[in-house]
Amino acid sequence: MKKVTLQDIADHLGVSKFAVSRALAGKDGVSEETRERITAKAAEMGYLRAVEIAPPQRIIQILFANHDPVNSELWMQMQSGIQTEAAAAGFQVQSHWSPDAERAAALAATSMGVVLVGQHDGAIVSALEQTGRTIVRLGWVLPLEQTDQVTGADHEAGNAVGQYLLARGHRRIDFVHGSRVLRGRMERLFGLREASLAYEDAQIGEIQFSPSKTFAQAFSDLRERGEMPTALFCSHDSLGVFVVSELHRLGLRVPEDVSVIGYGDFAAATQISPMLTTLRLPGAEMGIAAFRTLMERLDTHRRQLPAQRLMLVPTLIERDSVADLSVR
């Protein structure tokens, strides 16, 4: 096989051999974007392994998935936690949104580690693994994926919501969500169902909405069939606020007619009447835990340990959107 040269890399990218040389040597004279492109192409062509191209700097990269309005507040809390902890440890943090696999690998190559936030596709994870850099994921992973993960205790949270509502006399509880795609939301549903197993008369249902069938339509169908729940567990606070608004529009009172509980404890939870009972996710602490996990993995004595799953426990925040039926 022909040995890859600096000129080969230059020809592929349409840049000068001088630019390739400066970029791979970690010297100035090229823009950061060009350096990233050259670094990634050199690794791709097998010129050098990415970890040999340039010495890693005391930089941690945060790579966010596609912008998600639902989780943006949580993600900013995570970023704050990472930045606070990194600054105390003498690290610089750089944040990037929706990079493709090539750019993600280039960013990783000049840093000591990467924190992935949100649902990234397999191509990005694979490209990062090939760089040899340390990776921690703030979000769900594939079964048996050999990557460290920090997340909320979703299943446990769903179980806690179920116990909380059942202890207050609710026996028909529906979980409100969209598609069955996001793993964390499904885990909350599974936990809710698990809590109901101790009650023979408890029923756990689902209200799934979509562009073709809105929440109001799905809920009205339940009412017409005589299956109206007394409590709704919404998959996140923004949805909880929307559900309260829709119930009011349908002429129902919260919590007198229907109780509503959310998840996340984001700003919207206190910007509606009644204010939303919910579970507070420790977003900043999840960021801190992700950084500390990354630092531990950089320790040569811990590098060979199996991948870890670290779940931080939410806190139940009681407000005014849940009725206690047991005292009626």
C-alpha positions as CSV (number, residue, x, y, z in Angstrom):
1,M,0.0,0.0,0.0
2,K,1.3,3.4,-1.0
3,K,2.4,5.5,2.0
4,V,0.2,8.6,2.5
5,T,2.1,11.8,2.3
6,L,1.5,15.4,3.2
7,Q,1.0,16.2,-0.5
8,D,-1.7,13.5,-0.7
9,I,-3.7,15.1,2.1
10,A,-3.2,18.5,0.5
11,D,-4.5,17.3,-2.8
12,H,-7.6,15.7,-1.3
13,L,-8.5,19.0,0.5
14,G,-7.4,21.5,-2.1
15,V,-4.9,23.2,0.3
16,S,-1.2,23.7,0.2
17,K,1.3,21.2,1.5
18,F,2.6,24.0,3.8
19,A,-0.9,24.4,5.3
20,V,-1.0,20.6,6.0
21,S,2.4,20.6,7.6
22,R,1.6,23.6,9.9
23,A,-1.7,22.1,10.9
24,L,-0.4,18.7,11.8
25,A,2.5,20.2,13.7
26,G,0.1,22.3,15.8
27,K,1.7,25.5,14.6
28,D,0.0,28.8,13.6
29,G,-0.5,30.0,10.1
30,V,-3.8,28.2,9.4
31,S,-7.3,28.9,10.6
32,E,-8.9,26.7,13.2
33,E,-11.5,25.4,10.7
34,T,-8.8,24.4,8.2
35,R,-6.8,22.7,11.0
36,E,-9.8,20.7,12.0
37,R,-10.4,19.6,8.3
38,I,-6.8,18.6,7.9
39,T,-6.6,16.8,11.2
40,A,-9.7,14.8,10.3
41,K,-8.6,14.0,6.8
42,A,-5.1,12.9,8.0
43,A,-6.8,10.5,10.5
44,E,-9.2,9.2,7.8
45,M,-6.4,8.5,5.3
46,G,-4.3,6.7,7.9
47,Y,-1.4,9.3,7.8
48,L,-1.3,9.1,11.6
49,R,-3.7,7.9,14.2
50,A,-5.6,10.9,15.5
51,V,-4.1,10.7,18.9
52,E,-0.6,11.1,17.3
53,I,-1.4,14.1,15.1
54,A,-1.0,16.7,17.8
55,P,-0.6,16.7,21.5
56,P,-4.0,17.0,23.2
57,Q,-4.6,20.3,24.9
58,R,-6.4,20.9,28.3
59,I,-9.7,21.3,26.4
60,I,-12.9,19.5,26.8
61,Q,-15.4,19.5,23.9
62,I,-19.1,19.5,24.5
63,L,-21.0,18.3,21.4
64,F,-24.7,19.0,21.5
65,A,-27.1,17.1,19.3
66,N,-29.6,18.8,17.0
67,H,-31.3,21.7,18.8
68,D,-34.1,20.4,21.0
69,P,-36.4,23.2,22.5
70,V,-37.8,20.7,25.0
71,N,-34.4,19.9,26.5
72,S,-32.6,23.2,26.0
73,E,-33.0,24.4,29.6
74,L,-31.6,21.1,30.9
75,W,-28.7,21.1,28.4
76,M,-27.7,24.6,29.5
77,Q,-27.7,23.5,33.1
78,M,-25.5,20.6,32.1
79,Q,-23.1,22.9,30.3
80,S,-23.0,25.2,33.3
81,G,-22.0,22.2,35.5
82,I,-19.3,21.1,33.2
83,Q,-17.8,24.6,32.8
84,T,-17.8,25.2,36.5
85,E,-16.0,22.0,37.3
86,A,-13.6,22.3,34.3
87,A,-12.6,25.8,35.3
88,A,-11.8,24.6,38.8
89,A,-9.6,21.9,37.3
90,G,-7.8,24.2,34.9
91,F,-9.6,23.0,31.7
92,Q,-11.0,25.0,28.9
93,V,-14.5,24.1,27.6
94,Q,-15.6,24.5,24.0
95,S,-19.2,23.9,22.9
96,H,-20.5,23.0,19.4
97,W,-23.9,22.2,18.0
98,S,-24.8,19.4,15.6
99,P,-21.3,18.6,14.2
100,D,-21.1,16.0,11.5
101,A,-18.8,12.9,12.1
102,E,-15.8,14.4,10.4
103,R,-15.9,17.6,12.3
104,A,-16.6,15.8,15.6
105,A,-13.5,13.7,15.1
106,A,-11.4,16.8,14.3
107,L,-12.6,18.6,17.5
108,A,-11.9,15.5,19.6
109,A,-8.4,15.1,18.2
110,T,-7.2,18.4,19.7
111,S,-8.8,17.9,23.1
112,M,-8.5,15.5,26.0
113,G,-12.1,14.4,26.0
114,V,-15.6,14.8,24.7
115,V,-19.0,15.1,26.4
116,L,-21.9,14.2,24.1
117,V,-25.2,15.8,25.0
118,G,-28.4,14.4,23.6
119,Q,-29.2,11.8,21.0
120,H,-26.2,11.6,18.6
121,D,-26.2,9.1,15.7
122,G,-23.9,6.1,15.5
123,A,-21.6,7.7,12.9
124,I,-20.5,10.4,15.3
125,V,-20.0,8.0,18.1
126,S,-18.0,5.7,15.9
127,A,-15.9,8.6,14.5
128,L,-15.1,9.7,18.1
129,E,-14.2,6.2,19.2
130,Q,-11.6,6.0,16.4
131,T,-9.8,9.1,17.7
132,G,-9.0,7.3,20.9
133,R,-10.3,10.2,23.0
134,T,-12.3,9.7,26.2
135,I,-16.0,10.0,25.7
136,V,-18.8,10.5,28.3
137,R,-22.5,10.7,27.2
138,L,-25.2,12.8,28.8
139,G,-28.1,11.0,27.3
140,W,-29.2,7.4,26.6
141,V,-26.9,4.9,25.0
142,L,-27.4,1.7,23.1
143,P,-27.7,-1.6,25.1
144,L,-24.1,-2.7,26.1
145,E,-22.6,0.4,24.5
146,Q,-19.0,0.6,25.8
147,T,-19.3,4.3,26.6
148,D,-19.6,6.0,30.0
149,Q,-23.1,7.5,30.6
150,V,-24.5,10.0,33.0
151,T,-28.3,10.4,33.1
152,G,-31.3,10.9,35.3
153,A,-32.8,7.9,37.1
154,D,-35.8,7.8,34.7
155,H,-37.3,4.4,35.7
156,E,-37.0,5.2,39.4
157,A,-38.6,8.6,38.8
158,G,-41.6,7.0,37.0
159,N,-42.0,4.5,39.9
160,A,-41.9,7.4,42.4
161,V,-44.6,9.3,40.5
162,G,-46.7,6.2,40.5
163,Q,-46.4,5.7,44.2
164,Y,-47.1,9.3,44.9
165,L,-50.3,9.4,42.8
166,L,-51.5,6.0,44.0
167,A,-51.0,6.9,47.7
168,R,-53.3,9.9,46.9
169,G,-56.1,7.7,45.7
170,H,-55.6,7.9,42.0
171,R,-56.3,4.5,40.3
172,R,-56.5,5.5,36.6
173,I,-53.3,7.3,35.6
174,D,-52.2,8.0,32.0
175,F,-48.8,8.8,30.7
176,V,-48.8,11.6,28.1
177,H,-46.2,11.6,25.4
178,G,-45.6,11.6,21.7
179,S,-43.8,8.9,19.8
180,R,-42.2,5.9,21.6
181,V,-38.7,6.9,20.5
182,L,-36.8,8.5,23.4
183,R,-35.6,5.9,25.9
184,G,-35.7,8.0,29.0
185,R,-39.4,8.8,28.5
186,M,-40.2,5.1,28.0
187,E,-38.3,4.2,31.1
188,R,-40.5,6.6,33.1
189,L,-43.6,4.9,31.7
190,F,-42.2,1.5,32.6
191,G,-41.5,2.7,36.2
192,L,-45.0,4.1,36.5
193,R,-46.4,0.7,35.4
194,E,-44.2,-1.1,37.9
195,A,-45.5,1.0,40.8
196,S,-49.1,0.0,39.9
197,L,-48.4,-3.7,40.3
198,A,-49.0,-3.4,44.1
199,Y,-52.6,-2.2,43.5
200,E,-55.1,-4.6,41.9
201,D,-57.5,-1.9,41.0
202,A,-54.9,0.4,39.4
203,Q,-54.9,1.1,35.6
204,I,-52.0,2.7,33.7
205,G,-52.7,4.0,30.3
206,E,-51.1,6.1,27.6
207,I,-52.2,9.2,25.8
208,Q,-50.1,9.5,22.6
209,F,-50.6,12.6,20.5
210,S,-49.4,13.4,17.0
211,P,-50.1,15.9,14.2
212,S,-52.9,13.7,13.0
213,K,-54.4,13.2,16.5
214,T,-53.9,16.0,19.1
215,F,-53.9,15.6,22.8
216,A,-57.4,17.2,23.0
217,Q,-58.8,14.7,20.6
218,A,-57.1,11.7,22.3
219,F,-58.4,12.9,25.7
220,S,-61.9,13.5,24.5
221,D,-62.0,10.0,23.0
222,L,-61.2,8.6,26.5
223,R,-64.0,10.7,28.1
224,E,-66.5,9.4,25.5
225,R,-65.5,5.8,26.3
226,G,-65.9,6.5,30.0
227,E,-62.1,5.9,30.6
228,M,-61.1,9.4,31.8
229,P,-58.1,9.3,34.0
230,T,-57.9,11.1,37.3
231,A,-54.2,11.9,36.9
232,L,-51.9,12.6,34.0
233,F,-48.1,12.1,34.1
234,C,-46.6,14.2,31.4
235,S,-43.2,13.2,29.9
236,H,-41.8,16.7,30.4
237,D,-42.8,20.1,31.9
238,S,-43.4,21.9,28.7
239,L,-45.9,19.2,27.8
240,G,-47.4,19.4,31.3
241,V,-48.0,23.2,30.9
242,F,-49.6,22.5,27.5
243,V,-51.8,19.8,28.9
244,V,-53.0,22.0,31.8
245,S,-53.9,24.7,29.2
246,E,-55.8,22.2,27.0
247,L,-57.7,20.8,30.0
248,H,-58.8,24.3,30.9
249,R,-59.9,24.8,27.3
250,L,-62.0,21.7,27.5
251,G,-63.8,23.0,30.5
252,L,-62.0,20.9,33.1
253,R,-60.4,22.1,36.3
254,V,-56.8,21.2,37.5
255,P,-56.5,19.5,39.9
256,E,-60.2,19.2,40.9
257,D,-61.2,17.2,37.8
258,V,-57.8,16.0,36.6
259,S,-54.4,16.1,38.3
260,V,-51.3,16.8,36.2
261,I,-47.6,16.1,37.1
262,G,-44.6,17.0,35.0
263,Y,-40.9,16.2,34.7
264,G,-37.8,18.4,34.8
265,D,-38.8,21.4,37.0
266,F,-38.0,23.9,34.4
267,A,-39.1,27.6,34.4
268,A,-42.4,26.9,32.7
269,A,-43.6,24.7,35.6
270,T,-44.1,27.9,37.8
271,Q,-45.5,30.1,35.0
272,I,-48.9,28.6,34.9
273,S,-51.9,28.3,37.3
274,P,-51.9,26.0,39.1
275,M,-48.2,25.7,39.3
276,L,-47.0,22.3,38.3
277,T,-46.1,19.4,40.6
278,T,-43.0,17.9,39.0
279,L,-39.7,16.1,39.4
280,R,-36.6,18.3,39.5
281,L,-33.7,17.0,37.4
282,P,-30.3,17.9,38.7
283,G,-29.0,19.2,35.4
284,A,-25.9,21.1,36.7
285,E,-25.0,18.2,38.9
286,M,-25.3,15.9,35.9
287,G,-22.8,18.1,34.1
288,I,-20.4,18.0,37.1
289,A,-20.7,14.2,37.2
290,A,-20.0,13.9,33.5
291,F,-16.8,15.9,33.8
292,R,-15.6,14.0,36.9
293,T,-16.4,10.7,35.1
294,L,-14.3,11.9,32.2
295,M,-11.4,12.9,34.5
296,E,-11.5,9.5,36.2
297,R,-11.4,7.7,32.8
298,L,-8.3,9.8,31.9
299,D,-6.6,8.2,34.9
300,T,-4.5,5.4,33.6
301,H,-5.4,3.2,36.6
302,R,-9.1,3.4,35.7
303,R,-8.9,3.4,31.9
304,Q,-9.4,-0.4,31.7
305,L,-12.6,-0.5,33.8
306,P,-15.8,-1.5,32.0
307,A,-18.1,1.3,30.8
308,Q,-20.2,2.9,33.6
309,R,-23.8,3.9,34.0
310,L,-24.3,6.7,36.5
311,M,-27.8,7.8,37.3
312,L,-28.6,10.9,39.3
313,V,-31.8,10.9,41.3
314,P,-34.5,13.6,40.7
315,T,-36.4,15.3,43.5
316,L,-40.2,15.5,43.8
317,I,-41.4,19.1,43.9
318,E,-45.0,19.4,45.2
319,R,-47.0,22.3,44.1
320,D,-50.8,22.7,43.3
321,S,-51.6,20.5,40.3
322,V,-52.2,17.2,42.1
323,A,-55.4,16.5,44.1
324,D,-55.4,14.1,47.1
325,L,-58.4,11.9,46.4
326,S,-57.8,9.8,49.5
327,V,-59.3,12.5,51.7
328,R,-62.5,13.1,49.8
